[in-house]
């Protein structure tokens, strides 16, 4: 190492494929550096859409007092929250070293999509990250009885569900108690109000909030990369890009039931064991549980669609 360069350790707060923002501690406080990856490719990152995510700790090299640096390596992670990026045909890292996954949905505007929520919850369970279901925009009137039924089903199978409104403030204090001091990743389809929730938790951040496409009642993407925001109490919130379709990452179709809570106790108990497709086979314990009402039929449909996606046979939900 040259005398005019130094090795530093920093915390990633923003990450795209090519440029990262890394926060370091200095004698004068904290400083943010614009960083790129030295040599373009990190070890073990060849098959990744992006090799670094907010929440990562990295080792970098820079010229002393420079506002930029080159990342040399990534420190060992506790966990990773990711999704499969179809366009890049690779794993897309969304957040690292996460304490809690906040799975955001809405009862309407955009419409409630439980199968999207199922996928986000599945990904959190794959990563070993505790999760919390948050239904935002409860100030909006809606007449879809399936919304309440499905949210009650999440509670029944062991997920905590919070009902909030970033607009009116309803439920925000309860949410604050759940997240204080933690590193949280926010995930949900475009338009559910992830940025609005962060703005409501800490007024003054002025994060750009998305609008709905009125013709299709869909969210318009405003977050194009994962970005971490730190609240005054030290809570760190990682806002992820809103997407319309979420494909789980890191498993194959035969492993899905191992990570869906009410399915897992039945794994391997079908007549055909773990090779059962849970579609037509006699002696399938999963289908028997669905018929008996032990497993919700919509969760079962989610299982089948997720497996189709992982086998390359899926279509938009």
C-alpha positions, 0 to 999 in steps of 0.5 A: 500500500502506498503511503498516500492511501489507506484501508478503511472499513465502512457501512453501505447505505446505498447500492446499485450495480456499479456505485455504492455509498459507504459511510465511514467514521472519522475523527470529525464524525461520519463521512459518506464515500462514493465507492466502486468495486476494485477489479469490477468483480468481487469473490463469489459474486459472479452469478449475482445481479449486484454483489453488495447491498445496504447493510453490508460492511465493506473494506475499501482502499482510498487516497487519504482524505478522498471522497471516493474509494475502491471496495476490496471485500465484503465482511461476513454477513449474518443474512441476506434478503434478495429476490431473483431478478428475471431481467438479469437472470441472477440473484439481486441483493436487496439488504444485508444483516437485517433484523426484521423484514417489514412486508408491506401491503394495502387493502386497496389502491393498489389492490391487495395482493396476498400472493405477492405478500406470500412471496416476500414472507417466504423470502424472509423465512428462507433468509432466516429473518423475522418478519412483520406484515404491515397493512398500510392505507387503512384509512381507505374504505374498501369492500373486499372481504378477502382482505380481512380474511387473508390478514387473519390467516397470516395471524393464524399461522404465526405472523404478526400483522399491524394495521397502519396509515402513513397518512393519518398516523394510525398504528405508527407508534405500535410500528415504532415500538416494533422496529426501534433500534433494528435494521429493517428492510421494507418490501412490497409492490409498487405503490403500497407506501414504503417511502410514505411510511418512512416519511411519517416515522420521521418527518423532514426526510422528504423522501420522494413518494410515488403516485398511482397509475390511475388507469391500471391502479398500479404504483409508479416506481420511485425507488430504483435501488435499495437505500438505507435511511436512519431515524433519530433513534438509531433505527435503520430502514432499507427501502427497496425498489417497488416491483410488480412481481417478486420471484423468491431466490435461493431455493428450488421448487422442491424446497418451497414447502420447507419454508412456508410455515403451515406446510413445513410440518407436512414436508416429506409425509406425502406418499411420494415424499419430497418428490410429490408435486402436491397437485395430483398424487394420491396420498398427498398430505398437503392437498388433504390439509387444504381439503380439511381447511388446515391450509388456506386454499389461496396459500396452496395456490401461492405454493403452486404458482411459486413452484411454477415460477422457480421451474420457469413455467410461471406467468404474472399473478 
